[in-house]
Amino acid sequence: MLLVVLGFAIAAQVRSTNADDAYANARPEDLVRILSDLDARQERLRRELAELEDSKRQLESGAEGREAALAEARRRAEVLGILAGTLPAEGPGVQVVFAPRDQRIRADSVLDAVEELRGAGAEAMQIQGGSGEPVRIVAGTWFVDSGEGITVDGVPMSSPYTIDVIGDPQTMQTALNIPGGVVDAVRQRGGNVTMHQPGLIKVTALHDGEPLRYARPVN
């Protein structure tokens, strides 16, 4: 047991040292981007906490609480509809375009971008290939390589791939541009990533929920 604990402590120290070295060797502008991303995420969490506390106070206020509960239920239904992909959405955000340069764009690169955007506060996303209809990206969306392109939720796509994402534009752009992150990884693999802010992003593709085979709600 002592040897196991000692080994874990040494491994943790090595990882910490490697992370410190990476930041120590980073350029000042890279450190500024990382700090800006962390500040934006912290501010977003503060706003969400304040909204939840305000909802809690309204729900606990007697007769007004019933009306507040109904309003909250309607709002929650809309939010869940957007998150589940069953309702269209629009708002500020960015368009992220993946285009091949020397090599094809791989499915795992697109998936990494989707995960990074979710971590940066993306609220609704859809992806579209060089032709064809867009596909809504939800929690269960899957990406695989197929031929010279990729397949998203069973829909084959060819490059370039455009992700329309609703959320805070600056935070999401900063997240994708973090040193060693999505943009750097795609460029090292022979591709390009470009981002645009068109002002208003419209996510119109809808997700047809399939019946669940294994998951059941817990009462």
RODREN-880202 format. One record per residue (C-alpha): z, x, y. Coordinates in nm, 3 decimals. Example, Ala and Ser with C-alpha at 12.3 -4.5 7.8 and 13.67 -1.06 7.14 Angstrom:
// residues 2
(pt (0.780 1.230 -0.450)) (pt (0.714 1.367 -0.106)) 
***
This chain:
// residues 219
(pt (0.000 0.000 0.000)) (pt (0.084 0.282 0.240)) (pt (-0.254 0.447 0.171)) (pt (-0.436 0.117 0.235)) (pt (-0.253 0.062 0.565)) (pt (-0.316 0.421 0.669)) (pt (-0.687 0.391 0.586)) (pt (-0.716 0.069 0.786)) (pt (-0.545 0.231 1.085)) (pt (-0.779 0.532 1.072)) (pt (-1.088 0.308 1.050)) (pt (-0.970 0.098 1.344)) (pt (-0.908 0.412 1.549)) (pt (-1.256 0.547 1.470)) (pt (-1.419 0.219 1.574)) (pt (-1.218 0.212 1.896)) (pt (-1.316 0.574 1.971)) (pt (-1.685 0.502 1.906)) (pt (-1.675 0.199 2.137)) (pt (-1.503 0.405 2.409)) (pt (-1.767 0.678 2.374)) (pt (-2.048 0.421 2.403)) (pt (-1.904 0.285 2.728)) (pt (-1.834 0.635 2.858)) (pt (-2.199 0.730 2.811)) (pt (-2.335 0.404 2.956)) (pt (-2.506 0.403 3.294)) (pt (-2.319 0.249 3.590)) (pt (-2.573 -0.034 3.618)) (pt (-2.525 -0.113 3.247)) (pt (-2.148 -0.130 3.291)) (pt (-2.195 -0.360 3.592)) (pt (-2.410 -0.595 3.381)) (pt (-2.153 -0.601 3.100)) (pt (-1.870 -0.670 3.346)) (pt (-2.074 -0.944 3.516)) (pt (-2.138 -1.110 3.179)) (pt (-1.768 -1.105 3.091)) (pt (-1.670 -1.244 3.433)) (pt (-1.924 -1.526 3.400)) (pt (-1.799 -1.622 3.054)) (pt (-1.439 -1.619 3.176)) (pt (-1.524 -1.844 3.471)) (pt (-1.709 -2.086 3.242)) (pt (-1.407 -2.111 3.012)) (pt (-1.179 -2.174 3.312)) (pt (-1.400 -2.462 3.425)) (pt (-1.404 -2.614 3.078)) (pt (-1.025 -2.588 3.057)) (pt (-0.982 -2.757 3.395)) (pt (-1.215 -3.042 3.291)) (pt (-1.024 -3.096 2.966)) (pt (-0.689 -3.101 3.145)) (pt (-0.822 -3.355 3.397)) (pt (-0.950 -3.578 3.113)) (pt (-0.611 -3.555 2.942)) (pt (-0.430 -3.670 3.258)) (pt (-0.664 -3.968 3.301)) (pt (-0.627 -4.076 2.938)) (pt (-0.249 -4.073 2.972)) (pt (-0.238 -4.289 3.287)) (pt (-0.183 -4.639 3.140)) (pt (-0.431 -4.918 3.228)) (pt (-0.665 -4.676 3.400)) (pt (-0.647 -4.472 3.084)) (pt (-0.839 -4.738 2.888)) (pt (-1.129 -4.730 3.133)) (pt (-1.112 -4.355 3.139)) (pt (-1.116 -4.350 2.759)) (pt (-1.433 -4.563 2.750)) (pt (-1.601 -4.346 3.011)) (pt (-1.493 -4.036 2.823)) (pt (-1.628 -4.179 2.497)) (pt (-1.967 -4.247 2.659)) (pt (-1.976 -3.901 2.811)) (pt (-1.876 -3.746 2.479)) (pt (-2.151 -3.941 2.299)) (pt (-2.409 -3.803 2.542)) (pt (-2.275 -3.449 2.504)) (pt (-2.277 -3.474 2.125)) (pt (-2.628 -3.621 2.133)) (pt (-2.751 -3.320 2.329)) (pt (-2.567 -3.072 2.106)) (pt (-2.697 -3.245 1.791)) (pt (-3.049 -3.249 1.931)) (pt (-3.089 -3.627 1.914)) (pt (-3.118 -3.669 2.294)) (pt (-3.352 -3.489 2.537)) (pt (-3.198 -3.283 2.816)) (pt (-3.293 -3.115 3.141)) (pt (-3.122 -2.877 3.380)) (pt (-3.120 -2.520 3.511)) (pt (-3.191 -2.243 3.267)) (pt (-3.446 -1.982 3.160)) (pt (-3.759 -1.942 2.954)) (pt (-3.746 -1.649 2.714)) (pt (-4.082 -1.529 2.579)) (pt (-4.116 -1.299 2.276)) (pt (-4.456 -1.128 2.246)) (pt (-4.570 -0.857 2.002)) (pt (-4.678 -0.517 2.131)) (pt (-4.716 -0.263 1.850)) (pt (-4.553 -0.474 1.581)) (pt (-4.495 -0.842 1.507)) (pt (-4.188 -1.029 1.629)) (pt (-3.948 -1.080 1.340)) (pt (-3.746 -1.392 1.269)) (pt (-3.413 -1.208 1.284)) (pt (-3.493 -1.091 1.640)) (pt (-3.542 -1.452 1.750)) (pt (-3.224 -1.556 1.568)) (pt (-3.029 -1.277 1.742)) (pt (-3.151 -1.409 2.077)) (pt (-3.046 -1.765 1.989)) (pt (-2.697 -1.648 1.890)) (pt (-2.664 -1.440 2.207)) (pt (-2.773 -1.735 2.421)) (pt (-2.519 -1.960 2.250)) (pt (-2.249 -1.706 2.323)) (pt (-2.357 -1.703 2.688)) (pt (-2.312 -2.079 2.720)) (pt (-2.652 -2.224 2.626)) (pt (-2.623 -2.603 2.601)) (pt (-2.968 -2.705 2.471)) (pt (-3.264 -2.506 2.332)) (pt (-3.608 -2.554 2.189)) (pt (-3.866 -2.304 2.062)) (pt (-4.245 -2.323 2.063)) (pt (-4.508 -2.092 1.919)) (pt (-4.846 -2.003 2.062)) (pt (-4.967 -2.346 1.953)) (pt (-4.816 -2.662 1.812)) (pt (-4.517 -2.872 1.907)) (pt (-4.174 -2.736 2.005)) (pt (-3.879 -2.748 1.764)) (pt (-3.526 -2.833 1.877)) (pt (-3.269 -2.561 1.801)) (pt (-2.938 -2.694 1.672)) (pt (-2.646 -2.553 1.475)) (pt (-2.829 -2.579 1.142)) (pt (-3.168 -2.444 1.255)) (pt (-3.302 -2.166 1.033)) (pt (-3.554 -1.888 1.096)) (pt (-3.756 -1.693 0.835)) (pt (-4.055 -1.459 0.842)) (pt (-4.374 -1.613 0.706)) (pt (-4.712 -1.442 0.699)) (pt (-4.784 -1.298 1.041)) (pt (-4.547 -1.539 1.214)) (pt (-4.216 -1.715 1.157)) (pt (-4.102 -2.050 1.026)) (pt (-3.840 -2.253 1.213)) (pt (-3.682 -2.545 1.028)) (pt (-3.988 -2.563 0.803)) (pt (-4.238 -2.553 1.094)) (pt (-4.471 -2.245 1.088)) (pt (-4.525 -2.077 1.425)) (pt (-4.739 -1.793 1.556)) (pt (-4.656 -1.561 1.846)) (pt (-4.584 -1.560 2.132)) (pt (-4.262 -1.756 2.095)) (pt (-4.109 -1.933 2.394)) (pt (-3.746 -2.047 2.398)) (pt (-3.659 -2.303 2.665)) (pt (-3.283 -2.289 2.715)) (pt (-3.052 -2.485 2.946)) (pt (-2.745 -2.310 3.083)) (pt (-2.640 -2.067 3.354)) (pt (-2.952 -1.853 3.409)) (pt (-2.777 -1.541 3.536)) (pt (-2.521 -1.533 3.256)) (pt (-2.785 -1.575 2.985)) (pt (-3.017 -1.314 3.131)) (pt (-2.730 -1.068 3.158)) (pt (-2.633 -1.134 2.796)) (pt (-2.985 -1.063 2.665)) (pt (-3.015 -0.747 2.878)) (pt (-2.688 -0.588 2.766)) (pt (-2.758 -0.227 2.656)) (pt (-2.834 -0.222 2.286)) (pt (-2.875 -0.600 2.286)) (pt (-3.166 -0.834 2.219)) (pt (-3.415 -0.700 2.475)) (pt (-3.357 -0.337 2.376)) (pt (-3.376 -0.416 2.003)) (pt (-3.707 -0.605 2.035)) (pt (-3.860 -0.325 2.242)) (pt (-3.754 -0.067 1.986)) (pt (-3.925 -0.279 1.719)) (pt (-4.254 -0.285 1.908)) (pt (-4.224 -0.613 2.098)) (pt (-4.162 -0.739 2.449)) (pt (-3.916 -0.993 2.592)) (pt (-3.975 -1.154 2.931)) (pt (-3.758 -1.410 3.109)) (pt (-3.843 -1.663 3.379)) (pt (-3.644 -1.914 3.585)) (pt (-3.876 -2.211 3.648)) (pt (-3.602 -2.406 3.830)) (pt (-3.579 -2.700 3.591)) (pt (-3.589 -2.663 3.214)) (pt (-3.682 -2.969 3.007)) (pt (-3.584 -2.974 2.640)) (pt (-3.781 -3.266 2.498)) (pt (-3.803 -3.187 2.126)) (pt (-3.567 -3.396 1.912)) (pt (-3.400 -3.306 1.584)) (pt (-3.414 -3.548 1.294)) (pt (-3.080 -3.507 1.124)) (pt (-3.104 -3.477 0.746)) (pt (-2.841 -3.639 0.521)) (pt (-2.557 -3.402 0.445)) (pt (-2.529 -3.304 0.079)) (pt (-2.195 -3.126 0.075)) (pt (-2.004 -3.164 0.404)) (pt (-1.775 -3.464 0.451)) (pt (-1.550 -3.555 0.745)) (pt (-1.178 -3.496 0.694)) (pt (-0.962 -3.804 0.761)) 
***
